[in-house]
Amino acid sequence: MVVGGIAIKNKKILSIVSIIAAVVFLILSKRFVFTTIWFYDITFLLLLYFTNLIDLKLNRASFMFEMLVIIPSLLFISPETIALLTPIFYLIFQKEHRLTRLSMRLLMYSFGTYLFYSVPHDYLRIPFFALGVIITNFMYLFFYFFKDIKLYLTAIFNSYVMISLGALLVANVYLHSEIKLSNFILFFLTYSLYLILIILYADSFNMSILEKIEREKLKKENDNFLLLLDLAFKEKSLNFDGQLNKILEVICEISGFETALLSIMDYEKNRVIRVASYGLEEEVFNNLKNQQVNIENVLPLFSKRFEVEGVYFIPEGSISLDAEGVYVFDDYYTDFNYENSWNPKDLLLVPLIDENSRIVGYISFDKPISGRRPVSNELKLLKFLSWFVVQFLRKTPYAKYLISKSEVNMTTYPEFVRLCDSIISENDEASVAFLDIDDFDKINIKKGPEFAEHVSNFITEYFKDIKNVYFYKLNGENFVFFMPNTNKLRALTVFGKFGESLKDKFEDVSTSIGVAYKEPGQNKSFFELLREAKEALLVAKKSGGGRTMIK
């Protein structure tokens, strides 16, 4: 059915290991003195609450603004108090990923506490506490963002440098034998200026990095759009499935998703067909292909309430999903710092629409690189990119699921041929015919092009509503017909009745028709039958025209 969201199996294991390690580090610190001056504790928690409201960005990462409160707080409360109060705070006030947040903070500040007491000099204790937090924080970043760690390196380095400078600034207090009011005011002003400089730096850094990202993104998008145009319209290959996989890859690179699954609706057999994928292991894709999913089980996902910019986003838990046909990734981690994070089993479906505004298929996207749910502009882009997929599918054997009988004559001739060739492979018997209007050039000269066009249009209108007959108008005088599940007798009957209607309408106009037939058990392609139909047409012409010959 769809490719679903995420599920980190080892996240809970890491949280449990982190808590155990934190307890070990607190024990190794060889002392535990909880600060019982409640004024200090409550003030610290209030400051922690305010820092939690500030989302200070460095590129796509968030700066640990809480550290800028914790560092000066070490002058008043013990590090082990901070190691306990901070995780408890996040456990109470955070809505999501509480266990993860608690275990991370507990380990970071417990390890910082261990290093705090491991150095004999007071001046070095606060910097060593900060060093412990930095080391542990980098470990978590490496674990959760291993694939994208290079994107964060500059932001990570800058954050760690600023935290270290803050720790050294606060540690200068220990250089004074006694703290006077004037020294305290100077320290307060200096540290306040330091905080302002950090905020200004983060703002300027984000502006510069945003400009750089946009330039690189624009260049990459331009290159990928050119490649997408080549794949969808110019590149000629009979490996349609491979080319579809490549198209999905390019679309994912443009839109910022790691995986995509392309499915087509077979309304005649009431089933969903898996056609191509990107980012899925071959075994997973084959399992999805082999699963039987009915169309009625999928259509509720395309409810109006889920539609945004012509794309359907179904948040986790908003609809009951059958387990069959759903694949949930176990190797993807989203940024848990944000309310708009991509959640497990979030569904993003981009419909494939035909000329009659009918949903003929869809692309399911998953694992956004940003870790966020898509916004309006991103959904509009996905809707636009789906058009390229539809145009390419019309040139493949999958066209039979996209092109209705009424649309056949609006296709190109290669699309018509691919459509017929894909249908014929699923039929035991079929007929192909080639029709030619006799003496069409003489009719043009003698009665004028308007009359000749009138004859040609009559043929189009006659066969338009006949059941199980597909035709393509090559030019004014030549038509190709394809009749699936049609034997010789029915083919001769159809063209016999046509000949009578033509005579009734145009007494002095006749047609020559060559018919080729595929018998049950034969493995003939549309191209072979078309060649035989042309040979039969030549026989009809040589016999004087105005007749139907079957081979």
Residue, then its C-alpha position, 0 to 999 in steps of 0.5 A: m500500500v504505502v511506505g510508512g514512517i520510522a521506528i528506532k529499535n535500538k533507541k530505547i536500548l541506548s537510553i537504558v545504557s545511558i542511564i546506567a552509565a550516568v549512575v556509574f559516573l555519579i558513583l565514580s565522582k565519590r561524592f554527592v552533595f545535593t544543593t538544598i538552598w531552594f532559592y538557588d534550585i528554583t532560580f535555576l529551574l526558572l532559567l532553564y525553563f526560559t532557555n527551553l523557550i529559545d530555539l537558537k539555530l546554527n544551520r540545521a542544528s540547535f545550540m545548547f542554550e541551556m549550557l549558558v545557564i548551567i555554567p554560571s549556575l555551577l557557582f551556586i549549586s553543585p554539578e550533581t544537583i544539575a545532573l539530576l534536576t535538568p533531566i527531571f525538568y525535561l521529563i516533566f516539561q517535554k511532550e515527546h521523546r521524554l526517555t531519550r531527553l532524560s537519558m541524554r541529559l543525565l549522561m551528559y551532566s553526570f559525565g561532566t560532574y565526574l570530570f568536574y571532581s577529577v581535577p584538583h584546581d577550582y579554576l579548571r573544574i567548570p571548563f572540565f564540566a563543559l568538556g564532559v558535556i561536549i564529549t557526550n553530546f558529540m557522541y549522541l550527535f554521531f549516533y543519531f546523525f551519522k549520515d549527515i554529520k558532515l553537514y553539522l560539523t561547522a555548527i557543532f564546532n562553533s557551538y562547542v567553542m562558544i560553550s568553552l569560552g563561556a566556561l572559561l569566562v565563568a571560571n575567572v571568578y576563582l581567580h579572585s580571593e573574594i567576590k566584591l559587589s563591583n566584581f560581581i556586577l562586572f562579571f554579570l555585565t561581561y557574561s550578558l554581553y557574551l550572551i548577546l554576542i552569541i545570539l548575534y553571531a548565530d543570526s549572522f552565521n545562519m544568514s551566511i549558511l542559508e545563502k550558501i545552502e540556497r546557492e548549492k540547492l539551486k544549482k543541484e536542482n537545476d542539474n536534476f531538473l535537466l536530468l529529469l527532462d532527459l529521463a522522461f522525454k529524451e532518453k530512449s531505453l527499453n528498460f522501463d523499470g530501471q528508468l522509472n527507478k532512476i526518475l524516482e531517484v532524481i525526484c527524491e534528490i530534488s524534493g529531499f526524501e530518501t525513499a519513494l515507492l511508485s504504485i499504479m491502480d489496476y481498476e479492472k482487477n481492483r488491485v494496486i501494482r508496485v512498479a518502481s522504488y528508490g531507497l528500498e532494499e530489493e528484498v523489501f520491494n519484492n515483498l511489497k510487490n507480492q502483497q495483494v492490496n485492493i484499491e478500496n483499501v487505499l482510496p480512503l487515504f485520498s480523503k479530502r481531509f488529508e489533501v494539502e496542495g493536491v498532495y495527501f499527508i496522513p499524520e500518524g494515528s489519524i487513520s487506521l492502517d492495515a498491516e499488510g502493504v505497509y512498510v515501517f523503516d527501522d533505520y531512520y531517526t528524526d530530529f526529536n527537538y521539533e514539534n513538526s518532526w516526521n513521526p512513525k507511520d506518517l504517510l505522504l502520498v502524491p497522486l498520479i492524475d490522468e487527463n480525466s482527473r482520475i487517480v491512476g496511481y501514487i508515489s509514497f515518499d518517506k524518510p525526509i532528509s530534514g527530518r521534518r514534515p513537508v511544508s506547503n511549497e514542498l508539497k507543491l513541488l512534489k505535485f509538479l514532479s509527479w507530472f513527469v512520472v505520468q508522462f513517462l508512464r504513458k510511454t511504457p507498458y504501464a500505459k494500459y492502466l493510465i490511458s482510457k479508450s477515449e484518450v487513445n487518439m490523444t496519445t502519440y503513436p509510440e504511446f499507442v503501440r506500447l499500450c497495445d503491446s502491454i494489453i496483448s500480452e494478457n489476452d489469449e486472442a486478439s486482432v490487429a487491423f490496418l485500414d486505408i481509404d481507397d483513392f484518398d488522393k483522388i478524393n482530395i483533388k476531385k471533391g476537395p480536402e473538406f470532403a476528404e476530412h469529413v470521410s476521415n472524421f466519420i471513421t473516427e466517430y464510428f469506431k469511437d464508441i464501439k466496445n473493445v476496439y482501440f484505434y489510432k489515426l495515423n493520418g487522414e487516410n490510414f488507421v490502426f485498430f487493436m481489438p483485444n479478446t476478439n476472434k476472426l469472426r467478430a473482427l470481420t463482423v465489426f468491419g463488415k458493419f462499418g463498410e455498410s455504414l460507410k456506403d450509406k453515408f458516402e456511396d462512392v467511398s470505400t476502404s481496404i482493411g488488412v486484419a491479423y489474428k493472434e490465436p490462443g497459445q500463440n506468443k505474438s507481439f503487437f508489432e508482429l500482428l501489425r506487420e501481418a495486418k499490413e501484408a493483408l492490406l496489400v493483398a486487399k489493395k491488389s485485389g481491387g480494394g474495397r474489401t477486408m482481408i484476414k491473415 
